[in-house]
Amino acid sequence: MDNTEYLRNFEKQLLDNLLKLCTEYKMLDGVLLQSDDVTARWEELALEYIADAVTQINEYPTVAIAWAGYMGMAVANNWDSDWAAHSHDEYRSMYGPNGFDDMDEHIMLHTLNIPLDSALAKDVEETLRRCAYSALSMMRHENVEPQSIMAYYVFARMAKVMYMIGAAIELKRLGYKFEQVNVPYSC
């Protein structure tokens, strides 16, 4: 198996695992809610996020992974509220007063308008932290050599999946859901 296929399989398995975990925590309903706009935004933000997060991975590995989930929540919220105004917000607009370190609190308070002492904030924090632990565990079971090029690529895939999970959590919170539409067949 080549590296691209390996990474694609790792990403799919991680997404499936985290989707299941978030469903158990009642943050999702077994499906990954998504928007093409929100998904595409990851590609624009990923390099800056990963540059920040990779410096945190040794001391704060769950933070390095989980903050991508908060970023996904922020982008999904901006997509819902006023995409024309926010579709090109700079990555650093998600920083808190301490930069990357308090991005989670800044997003919760100033983008999502969720009080930090609320039950919802605690549920989001717990869910994203558990997802980050699960992602780290999965990476460790893969026996990827730490600080290798492959470790960097695996970390990038983990951050992407966390971003997608965060976006899905926010879309669900905003009331989005998948519904089957029956379209009558006509000639």
Helices and strands as residue ranges (DSSP letters): H 3-24, H 36-54, H 61-86, G 91-94, G 100-102, H 103-106, I 107-111, H 119-141, H 149-173
